[in-house]
Amino acid sequence: MAEASSPPGPAATGPGGQRGRRRLAVVALTALAVLGNVWLLPLFFGIHLLLGSTAAVLALLLWRGWTGLAIGAAASLYTWQLWGHPWAIVIFSGELLWLSLAINRWNGPRSNDSNGQIILWDIAYWVLIGVPLVLLFYGGILHIDQANMQVAAVKQVLNGLINTSLAFIAFLVLRLTLSQRSEQLVTLRGVIVALVLSAITLPTLGLTMIASKQLQIATQNGVLDVLGSAASAVARTPLSDLGPGQNGPLQLGDVAFRRRDASGQVLSSDPALFARIDRDYRDGGRSYMHPPQLGILIPRDARPLLRKWVNGYWTYSGDFDAAGRPAPPGQASIEVQVLEPTKANVTRVQNQSTLMLSLFTAVLVIGALVSEAVGRLVVSEFRKILEPLQATGPGPAESDWTSHLIPTLSLSAVGELRALVDQINARIARVNLLTGELRQANQALAASRDELATLSLTDSLTNCLNRRALDAQLEDALRRARRSGAPLSLLCFDIDNFKAINDSHGHPIGDLVLRSVADSVRTRLRATDAFFRIGGEEFVILLPDCSEMDALLLAEQHRQLVSQAETPAPEGPLRVTISVGVSDFRPDSDSCESLLERVDRALYLAKRSGRDRVVHQ
């Protein structure tokens, strides 16, 4: 009845003109959908946000029917080329088919399209169908590893909700700005839902992009530090030490190297690996690489993109002089390329990404549910205000007056409406406050997790590494020394008569002494040394590439430095001495336990021999 009584607007120029504009709009939305899928928002390795479904859902809301499904299916074809498998097309098309059925068959009259129900339908799709499809296709068919499968599932849910929310907001904006007919006005409930979703969706999208970028930068900087140090070590190591020997070529943990001198001589730790890399791998592109010196090599074959990143290699190349420093341009130099498998780092990033994206998805779902609840509450309040008007004369049907803004309000209702608007503003402010508090809680949780990881390996009093870190690093150091044949030594020392210091001056002064000793020793540590406090006043220094004679010299220097340092105390400055045990690694017979036992016996002999001395065992 509203259509029959409404005057024709400027758009009513005939069926032919309307069809022409409709076709033009369909073409424009299809182009936007394709562009939204081609213009990627990269999150992590092989994980992207795609905004192409926004245009498809918008077409569904504008015209109902199956146009939106056709647009979305056509635009999603690009994901086959992007990710190397067709299953994303099925998942995205399934989402649009579900939403099309919901809008065309289950959502009631067209006036309900602007009330925000489509967001809840989308949540239902991902819970009932979308996530199981992701697990089936990615895990059961593509055999993607668990970390990548989990982050892909969470990302797909977040991606779908963001697209649907943006489409609904755009739909309301178009209705308010372009519509000329009263029956196409948006519902008050829809306006409330759109406002709350805007306050949540857009910050969530921005935070997702920022957090993913920072996580990538932190990971890649850590990899760059490792590979840069390894390349410098290869450049400054003599060729005789790099070549095959008793333990084979030099190995740097999981890092492989290839070195080319100015004369053209090439030496590689794993020639077969580099031959395979040159033949079967390609540059993965620089869109993920924030340190420009770092690169990722991924397989050339047609496997899915997620499996390529996990099976790739970090690569770093540079020109160095004989001292391992970057060579100036034009100077004869040593070209070094180092490789390291990406699997450990990529998997770790994906696990952390799953937690982060899960939080953002939860925020979006909660925001949609909260916006729906707030919209229903507002409509309920309007019903209470407008209900008396229904008894005064004929008016719109109940379903209409709860859906449209009625311009014939009595003057007595204006004050009530203003009070209701104040309530709405206060509730929206509380929702925004909740979103901010949740974001701050997430940041605090991330900071606490990082701090906990650091504290688990660090002694809080002296800032030295702890016994747990020693157990991990010593085993790795022995493995590298046994493989490369490089010398390795261990120092163990404790503070002489430390119990007497605690008994005479108190534990606070004892803590100052521990920190002073640690600071004194730290001034003489080499860049490659690792310094541990393993209990009480006992410390250990791990000395890679250090022979027995060099270790004894370093131990004597540490002993002298500590004996010369002063610790302030109320009774006057305190000076302490240390007893030092030294042991060098014997590849044929030593294990971690035997090396620690030997250096501990050396420390015991130093204390029995009168303290303040160095003993080798």
Order of alpha helices (4+ residues) and beta strands (2+ residues): alpha-alpha-beta-beta-alpha-alpha-alpha-alpha-alpha-alpha-alpha-alpha-alpha-beta-beta-alpha-beta-beta-alpha-beta-beta-alpha-alpha-alpha-alpha-beta-alpha-alpha-beta-beta-alpha-beta-alpha-beta
